[in-house]
Amino acid sequence: MRSIDTSRSIAISSPKNVPNEQPPADPPVAPARSALMARVGPRDTLPEMVVRRLLHAMGNRFRLHRRDLPGTPDIVLPGARKAIFVHGCFWHRHPGCPKATTPKTRREFWREKFDRNVERDRRKEVELRQAGWDVLTIWECETRDTVALEKNLRDWLASSIPKEARLPVG
């Protein structure tokens, strides 16, 4: 085991009378909030599990989190060239949804973060479609009504994209 020599320290000083160009640091995040946010995972979320169970019950087999595809879709049906993103309404800003609120503190930080998320989602969906994939986004709030969700999934799975728009699977 290597030990770190803490007896030596480097003093970093800034020249006097030079204005600090850095913006003020955000206040520290409360430990309880940090623990809550750390538990939010990118996969196997409750809404995703609802969609997976429905698809499986409908007789569909799929792959999860294909990292070789743009955006790493949550659910992929490779034979049909269909990809599903299951988005949380808060993180991905579901338009018109009451869950898509903005925290009252650090509003600029959150606005920038949400804008980046929405832009990345749009960009990755475009990349998938250009590669010949059919893409469906299911919002967290849509997973509460499983009857309507199953109907939407059946309709989407029954539709197909034109053969000329598809690229070879591989």
C-alpha positions in Angstrom: 0.0 0.0 0.0 1.4 3.4 -0.9 1.3 6.2 1.6 0.8 9.8 0.7 3.3 12.3 2.1 1.2 15.0 3.6 4.1 16.8 5.3 4.8 18.8 2.1 2.3 21.2 0.8 2.3 23.7 -2.0 1.1 27.1 -1.3 -0.8 28.6 -4.2 -1.2 32.3 -4.1 -2.7 34.8 -6.5 -1.2 38.1 -7.4 -2.5 41.0 -5.4 -4.9 43.5 -6.9 -6.0 41.1 -9.6 -9.8 40.7 -9.7 -11.0 37.1 -9.4 -12.5 36.1 -12.8 -14.3 33.0 -11.4 -18.0 33.1 -10.6 -18.9 32.6 -7.0 -19.2 29.0 -6.1 -22.6 27.4 -5.5 -23.5 26.8 -1.9 -22.8 23.2 -0.8 -25.6 20.8 -1.3 -27.2 19.3 1.8 -26.1 15.7 2.6 -29.7 14.5 2.6 -30.3 16.0 -0.9 -27.0 14.6 -2.2 -27.9 11.1 -0.9 -31.4 11.4 -2.5 -29.9 12.4 -5.9 -27.3 9.6 -5.7 -30.0 7.0 -5.6 -31.4 8.1 -8.9 -30.0 5.6 -11.3 -29.9 5.5 -15.1 -31.4 2.0 -15.5 -33.9 -0.4 -14.0 -36.1 2.5 -12.9 -39.7 1.7 -12.0 -41.1 3.2 -15.2 -38.6 1.2 -17.3 -39.6 -2.0 -15.4 -43.3 -1.3 -16.2 -42.5 -1.0 -19.9 -40.3 -4.1 -19.9 -42.9 -6.2 -18.1 -45.6 -5.2 -20.6 -43.4 -5.9 -23.6 -42.4 -9.3 -22.2 -46.1 -10.1 -21.4 -46.9 -9.2 -25.0 -44.4 -11.8 -26.2 -41.6 -9.5 -27.2 -38.0 -10.2 -26.5 -35.5 -7.3 -26.3 -32.1 -6.2 -25.4 -31.3 -3.6 -22.7 -29.1 -0.6 -22.8 -27.3 -1.2 -26.1 -24.2 1.0 -25.7 -23.3 0.6 -29.4 -26.4 2.6 -30.3 -26.6 6.4 -30.1 -28.1 7.5 -26.7 -27.9 3.9 -25.3 -31.7 3.2 -25.6 -33.3 1.6 -22.6 -35.0 -1.1 -24.6 -34.0 -2.3 -28.1 -35.9 -4.8 -30.3 -33.1 -5.5 -32.8 -35.1 -7.6 -35.3 -37.6 -4.9 -35.8 -35.0 -2.1 -35.5 -37.0 -0.4 -32.8 -35.6 1.5 -29.8 -37.4 2.7 -26.7 -36.3 5.5 -24.4 -38.1 5.6 -21.0 -37.7 9.2 -19.8 -38.3 10.6 -16.4 -40.5 13.7 -16.7 -38.4 15.7 -14.3 -34.9 15.0 -15.9 -36.0 15.1 -19.5 -38.5 17.9 -19.2 -41.8 16.3 -20.4 -43.7 19.3 -22.0 -46.8 20.2 -20.0 -46.2 17.6 -17.3 -46.6 18.7 -13.7 -43.6 16.6 -12.8 -41.3 18.7 -15.0 -40.8 21.3 -12.3 -37.6 23.4 -11.8 -36.0 23.5 -8.3 -36.3 26.8 -6.6 -32.6 26.9 -5.6 -29.7 27.2 -8.2 -32.2 27.8 -10.9 -29.6 28.8 -13.5 -27.6 25.5 -12.9 -30.8 23.4 -13.3 -31.9 25.3 -16.4 -28.6 24.7 -18.1 -28.6 21.0 -17.0 -32.1 20.4 -18.3 -31.4 22.3 -21.6 -28.4 20.0 -22.1 -30.5 16.9 -21.4 -33.2 17.9 -23.8 -30.7 18.8 -26.5 -28.8 15.5 -26.1 -32.1 13.5 -26.2 -33.1 15.2 -29.4 -29.7 14.7 -31.0 -29.5 11.0 -30.1 -33.0 10.3 -31.4 -32.1 12.0 -34.7 -29.0 9.9 -34.9 -30.9 6.7 -34.3 -33.5 7.6 -37.0 -30.8 8.4 -39.5 -29.4 4.9 -38.9 -32.7 3.4 -39.8 -34.2 2.8 -36.3 -37.8 3.5 -35.3 -37.7 5.4 -31.9 -40.4 5.7 -29.3 -40.1 7.9 -26.2 -42.2 6.8 -23.2 -42.6 9.3 -20.4 -42.6 8.4 -16.8 -46.2 9.7 -16.3 -47.4 7.5 -19.2 -46.5 4.3 -17.4 -49.1 4.9 -14.7 -52.0 3.9 -17.1 -50.8 0.4 -18.2 -53.9 -0.2 -20.4 -53.2 2.9 -22.5 -49.5 2.2 -22.5 -50.0 -1.4 -23.8 -52.3 -0.1 -26.6 -49.6 2.5 -27.6 -46.9 -0.2 -27.5 -49.0 -2.6 -29.6 -49.8 0.2 -32.2 -46.1 1.2 -32.4 -44.8 -2.3 -32.7 -47.4 -3.1 -35.4 -46.2 -0.1 -37.5 -43.0 -0.4 -39.5 -40.6 1.9 -41.1 -40.1 1.6 -44.9 -37.6 -1.0 -46.0 -35.6 1.6 -48.0 -35.1 3.6 -44.8 -33.5 0.7 -43.0 -29.8 -0.1 -42.9 -28.6 -3.7 -42.7 -28.7 -5.1 -39.2 -25.2 -5.8 -37.9 
